[in-house]
Amino acid sequence: MKKMYQQYNRILIANRGEIAVRIIKSAHKMGIECIAIYTELEKNALHVKKADVGVLMPGNTLQETYLNQDLIISIAKEYFADAIHPGYGFLSENGDFAQLCEINAIQFIGPSAQVIKQMGNKEEANKIASKNNIPLLKKLTGNIESIIEEAKNLKFPLMIKAAAGGGGKGMRVVYKIEDLQDSIKKASDEAQRYFGNDSIYVEQYIENPRHIEVQILADEHGNLVHLYERDCSIQRRHQKIIEEAPAPNLSEEIRSNILKDALTIARSIAYTNAGTIEFILAPDQQHYFLEMNTRIQVEHTITEEITGIDIVEQQLRISMGQHLNLKQDEITVNDHAIEVRLYAEDPENNYLPSHGTIKGLHIPKIPQIRVDNGVRDYEEIHTHFDSLLKKVIAKGQNRDEAISILKSFLKEYTLFGIETNKDIILYILNHHKFVEGEYSTSFVTNNQNDFKENNSISETELKIFASAFIIIKNKIQSENKLGYWRHKQDHHLTIENNSINVSLLQIFSDKFIIQINNNLPTELRIIEFKPNYLSFSRENVLYKVNYLKADDRLFYIQHDGRKIAISDKPKRNKRSIKEQANNKTTLLAPTPGNIVDVLVKEGESIKKGTPLVVLEAMKTENILMAWKDSLVKKVHVKTAEHVSLNQVLIETE
């Protein structure tokens, strides 16, 4: 059906978090009002505060709220929305929802329902690529028996993928044929949970490839352009954490071929609106079509930065029937942009999701930095939703400058109350292979052990953190009482796995004299002290730290990007910790979530490291392991059950 030009007065955003905030920004710039939808848990969320109208959705689960098509349509009609922007995730690539919008005379801000269904099914997308002579990896489809039989003729490893989804869900790498059947079953089950479709296929797996994608824009009048490429190879669990544009170390010939193939695919299906065509680039520099995302991408920001084009604004204008006012030869690349995704997760604990209340937030103001924010101070972070908190985008005149600007920002950026992946991002940005632009999708996995080894605290850092602790604790406890001589104080501090002794020798209104581990005394002079921020000099060197007092005797202090917990409580020795682990008889839920699978039975003998339970939280599956050799005495949960924090899952002898 040919769309007629219309001007939107009000749109509904069928999403949440940073992408909802991002859409509101462009819509408001165009004079368009925005309706935000939210659950009871999100009544104080940032996207609700930014919108013109907020509508509470009844229900607790995603199926009852953000995936409830009829409910969203009814809200859009009740509040007179001209169109619905789906953002990314949720219903953004659901052809049935796009069709339901059309039936109800509400414009879906994206491509047609037919194209969404066509490109959303990877088998169909591969057929389209094949018809257009786009390079493809070898693929196997059909039932499990036929796939296993045909797989005998392929070189391993192989990759299992969900036919109807993305984002790393339903994906498994298999290195030997004996594991193929079980892996297909698990991938199929996961695909059913996340996409409502258990279809999978198997394809040849390229080890250590690069992930290159092309942003395109197209209108219904036949105008089609690309906005160049992005490199999205830095990933964990098949999900991106760092992206950059343009892609580094890409020859003009390869770049030209990839851009040409992307336009060919989009043109062959008469694509409209914003879309992204993704490719795998093998070590031998051969590229292969991977998939097409028929929506706005999380990483669209870096393309906006290097081209100066507001992609969300273009989405809105295209969906209103306007001509795409962009010519390919007029679109140029300026400078270099890098985006990092800050997730609520703990990289040192197998990326386990982190939840709780944000208790302190400091965002440095750097002109070349753009922050697409999804949360605000004191907001509650729940396990019901994706763990993405913020996107930080740095723009520099060249790649080296962009990296330098980004590192400067992250070293000062502070978020207290929950764990994030900031430390590992800083590690990656400093790694020589990343600096040289020589990396692949295996980078995080291949270097995980190096990250842990290099994360030990140095002697200099110990002294800085200990000094900051002494100032902060005494300032907080003795506010307005300084200026007189005080008795000597001795502190026995635990900083990560380090124990140090600090003697506070003298206190004045603006300085302290301390002694660390019986070394020579040193003077600490306070430069500035205010809530959550301290600057001081030590041995004529200026230090800036952020801090949070968590309770009476525990402090979190951040310096140079590193956040450390400091306590002057007596430290338990390693023997007592080991004995405690050996005496432990229950596995507790480390986070609220849903039980995806129980991998052991009552009466079963288990070894330390044995997978016990798969727990899904923040749209991520986490395998919980046995902490000792033992016997399973009782299993307290079952598949599909929702569990709360610290709920007993398994009891052992």
N, C-alpha and C positions, 0 to 999 in steps of 0.2 A: 504494500500500500504506500503510495507516494505521500510523504509528509508535507504538510503546508507550513510555511514559515509562521512561527508564533513567538511572542515574547513571554518568557516566564515571569510570573509575579511571585510565585512561591514554589519551592521544591521540598520534597521530603528526602532526608538522607537515611538510607536503610543500612546504617553502619554505626560505628562508635569509635572512640579513641582518636588517635592522631589523624587518620584519614578523614574522619568526619569533621574535625577542626580545620583540616586543610581545604576541604570542599567549601565549607562555610566562608572561608577567607576569600576565595575567588568569586563565589556567588554574591557576597556582600559588595565586592568591588564592582559588580555588574548591576547592583541595585535589586538583587533577587533575595527575597526572604527565605529563611530556612527553618524547617521543622526537624527537631532532633527526637529520636525515640530512645527510650532507656528502660532499664529494669530497676527494681527497687534498690538493688545494690549500688546503682550508679546515679542516684538522685543528685549527688554533688559533683558529678564528673565534669571535666572541662568542656566536652562537646555540648553538654546540656546548657552550661552557662553561656557559651558563645552563640547559641542558636536564638532565633526570635521566638520560637515556640518549642516547648518541651512536652512530650507526651509519654506518660508512664504506660508500659506494657504489662499486662497481668501475666503471671507465670514466672517460673524459676529456671527452666531449662532453655537451651538454645532453640530446641524444637518448638517451644511454646512462645518464644520471643523473636529473636533475630532471624530465625529460619521459618517463621510462621507467615507464609505468603498471604493468606487471606486476612490475617490481622493487619499486616502492613498496608495492604490495599485499602482496607476499611478505614484506617487512620488517615491515609492520603486523601481519600474521598471526603471524610468528615471535616478535614482541615483545609480543604480546597487546594490541594497541591496540583500543580500543572504537570509535574514530572517527578520521577524518583531517581536519585543517584545511588547506585549500589556500592560505590567504593571498591574495595577488593575483599576477597573472602566472602563468607556468608552466601548471599544469593547473587553475587556479581556475575557469575558464569553459569547461572541456572536459566536455561532456555525456556522452561515452563513458566518461570516468574516473569521473564520479559514478555512472553505471550499473554500472561494474565494481565499485565499492565496495559497491553494493547487492547484487550477485550474490554477493559474498564475505562478506555479513553484517557489513560495516563501515559505520558511519554516516558519510556525507559531510556535513560541516558547511557547509551551504549549501542552496540550493533544489533541487528535483527535477531529475533529468537531462532530463526533458521540457521544463521551463521554461528551463533553461540553453540547450538547443539552440534553442528557440523564440526567445528574446530575443538569443541570441548571433549569429543570422543577421539582419543589419540589414534585409534585405528583409522577412523575416517580422515583425520588430519594427515596421516601418513599416506593415505591413498591420493589425496590432493597433491601432496608434495611429490609423490612418485609420478603422477600424470604430468607434472611440470618439470620433470627431470632434475629435481632438487636431490642432492645426495642424502641417502638414508642409511642408517645402521640396519643390519640384518635382524628381522623380527619374526617371532613365532606367536601364533594365535591358535585358539581352539580349546579343546578340553585338556585336562591335566595329562591324560594318557598320551595324546598326540603331541603335546608340547615336549614331554619328557623323551618321547621317541625321536623327535626331530632334533632335540638338543644334543643328542649323541653325535651329531654331525657338525656341531659348532664348537669353536674354540672357547673355553672358559677363561675368565669369569663371564657370567651373564647377569643382566639386571632385570628384575621383575618390577613391573609398573602397573599402577591402577589405570585403567582405560579412561576413567571419567573424572580424574582429579589431578592435583598437583601439590606443590608445597612440601614435597618429600613424603607425603602420606601414601601408604601402600607400596613402598619401594623396598626392595631387598636385593643385595648383591650376593650372588651364589658362586662359590669357587670350585665346587665339585658336584657331579651329577647326583651323588647320594643324598645331598641336602636339598635338591630341587623341589621334590614333592612337598615336603614339610614347609619350605619357604613360600611356595605358591599358596598353600592353605592359609598361612599367617598373613600374607600380603592381601589375599582376597578378603579375609575377615576384616582387616583394617580398612580396606577400600569400602566395604559395606557400611562400616561404622561412620566413616567421615563423608562419604558421597552418596550413600544409599544405592550403590551399584557395585557388585562384587566382581565385575569383569576386570581381568588383568591380561597383560601380554608380556612376553619375554623378549629381550633384545640383547644384542651383542653389547658388552660393557667395555668402554674405553677407559683404561686406567690413566690417571693423571692428566685429564683433559682440561681445557679452559671452557668456561661458560660465557658465551658471547650472545648478546641479544640486541635487537634493533627496534627502536621506537618508531611507530608509524602513525600518521593521521590521515584520515580520508573522509570526504563528505559524500552526500548522496548525489552530487552533481558530476561525479567522475574525477574529482581532484584527489590526488594521492601523493604524499611526500613521506620521506623518512627524516628522522631527526638524529641520524647517525647511531652509533652503537655504544653499548655499555659492557664492561667486564664485570661479571658477578660470580667470579670463581671462588672467592673466600667464603666458604660455607661450613656449617656444622649440621650434622644430621640431615643433609640435603637441603638445608635452609640457609639463605644468604645472610651474612652478617656485615660484609663490606662490599661496596660496589664503587666503580669509578668510570668516568667518561672523559675523554675517549679512552678506548682500551689501549693499554701500554704495549709496546713491542709488537705491534700488528703492522705487517707490511701493507702498503697501499693496494697491492694486487689482491691480497686476501680480504682486506676491508671492502674493496669494491665488489668482489664476488659475493660476499655475505650480504651487503646492502642490496645488491641486484636481486638475489634470491628472495630476500624478505619482501621486496616490492612485487615480485612475480607472484608469490603466494597470495598476498593481500589483493592484488588485482584480479586474480583468477576466481576469487569468491565474491567479488564486488563488495569488499569490506567497507564499513563506515564507522566513524568515530575513532577513538584511540585504541591502539592494540600493540602487542609486542610479539615479535617472532624470535624464538630462541634457538640457538645452535650450540652444538658441541664442537670444539676445535681440538682435534687430536694432536698429539706431539709431533706427528709428521706434517702438520699444518693443513690437513684435510678437514673441511667442516662438514657437519651433518645436521639436518633439520631435527630439532628436538620436539618442540610444541609451539602452539600459539596461545597466548593469554589474551582473551577478548575483553579486557578491562584496563583500568588504570593500574600501574604497578607500584609497589611500595617505593621502588627506587627511581620513580619518574623525576624526582627532584634534581638529580645530577644532570639529567638531560635539559631540564629547564635552566639550570645554571650556565651551561655551556652554550646554549642557543638563545637564551633570553625569551623563550616562548612559554607562556603559561598554559600547560597542557590541560588542566582542569577547565580553564576558561574556554579553550578550544573545544573540549567535550561538550560544554553547555551550548556553545554557538552552533556546532554541527548538529546537535540533537534538536535545536530550534529550526533547523532547515537552512541555515545560512551557508553561504559559500565559504570554503576554506581560503582565507585571504593570505596564503603562503605559496611561494614559488620555490621549487627545489634549488635553483641556482642562487637564490637569495638567502638560503639558510646556511649559516656558517658556524664553525666551531670556534669559540673564543675561550681561551684559558683551559683550566683543568679542574674537575670537581670530583670529590670523594665523599661518599656517604657511609656512615657507620650506624648500625642498629643497636641501640641499647635495650637489652632484654632483662626482665626480672628473672634471673637465673644464677646459679652458682657453678661456674666452669670447673672449679676444683672439686665439686661433688657431683661429677657426671652430668653437669648442666641441669641439675634438679631445679624445678621452678621455685622461685622465691615469692612469698606473699606476705602481706601485712600492711602497715600504715607507713606512708612516707612521712618521716619525722623532721626532715630538713632537706632543703634543696638550694643549691647555689649554681646559677648559670652565668658564667663569665660573659661579658659583653665584648665580643671581638667582631669588627666590621665584616670580615670575610667569612663569618660563620652564620649559617642558617640553621635554626632548630625548629623542626616540625614536632610539636609537643602534643602528647596525648594525655598527660597527667599533670597535676598541680600539687602544691604543698599540702601535706596532711590528707591526701587522698588514699582511700583503702584500695589495695591491689588484690584482686580476687583470682582464684584459680579457675573460674568459669570461662575466662577469656584468654585470648592470645597474650603472650608475655611481653610483647613489644611495648616499650615505654616511650621512647623518643627516637627520632632520627636526627643525627647531627651531620650537616653537610658543610664541607670546607671548599672554598674556591680560591685557586691561586693562579698566578700567571703561567705557571708550569706545574708539573707533577710534584717536584721536590718541594716547592713552596706550599702546595696544598697539603702535603703530608705534614710539613712543619707546623702550619697553622692549626691543623687538626690535633696534633699532639699537644700543642700549647693549650688549646681549649680543654681537652680531656684531662690534662694534669690538674687543672683547677676546678673542673666541673665536679660537683659533689651531690650525692643523693644518699641520705641516711635513712635507715629503717628497714631496707630490704637489700638483698644482694643483687649485683648486676654483673654483666660480662665486660665491664670497662677495662679491667686489668688485662684480660687476654687480648682485647682490641689494641691496647697500647703495646703489648708485646709484639703483636703482628706488625703494627706500624713501624716498629723499630727493627724488625727482622731484616737481615740483608737481602734475602730473596724477594721480600715484598718491595723493599726500597728499589731493587733492580728491576722490578716488574716481572720477575721470573717465578710464577707460582701457578698452581692448578687447583682443582676442586678438592684435592687430597691434602692441601697445605695444612689445615688445622689438625687433621688426624695424624699426619706424618710428624708434626712438630709438637704434639701435645706433651710429650715427656720433657722436651726441652723447656717448654713454658713452666712446668712444675719445678724443674731443676733451677731455673734462673729466677724463681720467685722467692728465694731465701732472702732474708733481711740482712743488710750489711751492717758493719760496726758503726759506720757514720749515721745510717738511718736510725739505728737503735738510740744513739745519743740525741738525735733530733726529736724523735718521738718521746723519749723519756723527759727531755727538757720541756717540751710542750705540755706533757701530762702534769708536771709539777706546777707550771704556771697556771694552767687551766683549773686544776683541782683547787689550788689555794685561792685563786681569784674568786671562784664560785663560792667556796665555803667561807671566805673571809671578806666578802665585798663590803667596802666602806669601813673596814677595820685595819687596813694596812697603814704603814707609816711608823710602826714602832718595832723594836727588836723582839724577836720571837725565839723560843727555845728551839734547839736543833731537832729536826725531824728525820727519821729514817724510813725509807720506803723500799719494799721488796716488790719489784714490778714483774709481771708476766706480759711479754710482748710476743705474740704468736707463740713459738716454742722456746723463747729465750727468757731467761731469768736474770735480772740485773738489780743491783743495789744502788739506790740514789739517796745521798744525804743532802738535805736542805740545810745549809749552814747559816744563811742570813736572808732576811726578807726586808725590802724597803718598798716604798710606794710604787716605784717603777722598775725595780730590778730584783733579781734573785741571785744568790751565789750557791752553786750546787757542786757536789762531787759524785762522779759516777764510777762505781766499782773501784774505789780507792785511787782513782787517777787524780791528776792535779785539779784543784777547784777551778770552776769556770763561771763566768758572769753571764746571766741572761737578762737582757734589757727589753722591756715591753715597749713596742712601738705603737700598736693599736690592739685594743681588746673590746670586742662586742659580741653579741649573741651569734654563736656558730662560726666566729672568725677570730683569728689571732695572728698578729705578725710580731716577731721578736728577733733580736740579734743575739748571736752566740759566736764568740771569737771573731767579732766584726763582720760576720756574714748574716745577711737578712734572710729570714725564713717566713713563709706564709703557710698557715694551716687552717683547715676547717675542722670543726669538732662537734660532737654530740654527746651529751651526758645521758647515757642510757638508763642508769640507775645510780644509787649512792656510791657504788665502787667500780663501775665499769664505764669506760669512755671509748668512743670511736674518734680517731684522729686521722685526718687525711693530709698528706704532704706530697707534692710532686706526682699526683695521680694515684698515690698508694693509700689505701684505707686500712688502718690497723686497729684492732681491739686491744685495749690496755686495761689491765686490772692490777690492783695491789692486794687482791685476795691471795691466800696461800695456794700455790700450784700443786695439783695432784701429781705424784710421781708416775713414771711410765708403768711401773709395776702395778700400781693400784688401778690404772686405766685398763691394763690388760686383764687383770683379775676381774674387773667389772664386766668386761666384754665376755669373758668366759662364763661368768655367772648369769649373764643376761639370758632370759628364757622366752622373751616375746619380741616379735617384730611389730613395731608401731608405724602407722601411716605418717610419713614425714611431711605430708601436705594433704589438704583436702583434695579429693578427686574421685575418679571412677575406676573400679577394678576391671581391667581389660581381660586379664587371664590369670588363673591360679595354676602354677606350674608344678606343684607338688601335691602329694596326697598324705593323709594321716597315716602314720606308721612307717613312712618312707625315711630311709637314712639319707642324710645330706652332708656334703662337704663344704668347708668354707669357700665362699664364692659361687655356690650353686644358685642359679636364678630361682626365686621363690614366687614372686608376684609381679605382674605388669600393671602399673598404676598410671592412668592418664590424667594429667593436670595441665592447664594452660595449653591445650591442644598438642601436648607432647607426651609420648609414652616413655615411662621410666621403669627400668628393670631393677627390682629390689633384690639384693643378694643375701645369702646366708653369711653370718658374721663368725661362725665357728662350725666345726664338725659336730653333728648332733642327730637327733631323731625328731621328726615332726610329730608332735603330740596331738595338736588340734588345729584345724583350719577354721577360722572364724568368719571368713567372707566367701562370697561367690562371685562369679563373673557378672558384670553389669551392675553390681552394687555400688552405691555412692558411699564413700567413707569420709569421716571428718578427721581433722588433725589429731594425731596421737591415738587414733582408734586401734585396738589390737587386731592385727591381721592374721598372724600365725603364732602359735605357741609351741615351743620345743622342750625337749628334756633338759 
